[in-house]
Amino acid sequence: MKKIYDSKKLDEYIQKNNIEDFFSHDIKSVMELLLFKKNEYICRENEILHYLYFFVEGKAKVYTTLSNGKSLLLTFYNGFEVMGDVELVRSQKTFSNVQVIEDSYCIGIPLEKIRTRLLHDATFLSFICDSLAHKLARLAQNSSINLLYPLENRLASYILAIGERVEDEEKTMIFQGNLTEISELLGTSYRHLLRTLNILCDKGVLEKQDSYFKVIDEPLLQELAADVYKQN
């Protein structure tokens, strides 16, 4: 994490997302603009969170670690999101991991400076209630997705979320990563993941390269992904 001392950029993010409307009083003076580089963690589970974060630009994946040591994907962040609201209200440690997929910006509010004030701000608490209700609905939706959607659909959505664009004439998307870790995140076996990747290759959606997969038919990949893991 790196603090960015750019008041103009901070103001742009605040205005774009109407962040000042979330509070009864002006607390802009304590807001910090934070940059998380690709693959950095904004938070890890079972940590004490020192900031309330507003995720304002970039892309991140959210996952939890199960009692058997495996990980399970919960959702993706690719737009405005609040992080730390549950921990703030319940004064508990973090319960999930948030890892950025690409360089991402957050506005951070140091909780040690303003926690008590926030918990007595009716405007802010109303906003937090709405945020928590939204998260609850999304968690219920994504839990159903993990149980009921075929791996092909979940994998298509995952590829679209984490795929990288290469600089060529068509800005081709490629997909790479540790397949063992990906199979855990998607709640499947390594062998099933390989079979599904081969099926996507047979359909002409992907093409296997030496160390990655190249997306050949992005419209079909989007069709397969449907609204799986979509941020509502």
Buried (B, 14 or more C-beta within 10 A) or exposed (E): EEEEEEEEBBEBBBEEBEBEEBBBEEBBEEBBBBBBEEEBBBBEBEEEBEBBBBBBBBBBBBBEBEEEEEBBBBBBBBEBBBBBBBBBBEEEEBBBBBBBBBBBBBBBBEBEEBBEBBEEBEEBBEBBEEBBEBBEEBEEBBEEBBEEBEBBBBBBBBBBBBBEEEEEEEEBBBBBEEEEEBBBBBBBEEEBBEBBBEBBBEBEBBBEEEEBBBBBBBEBBEEBBEEBBBBE
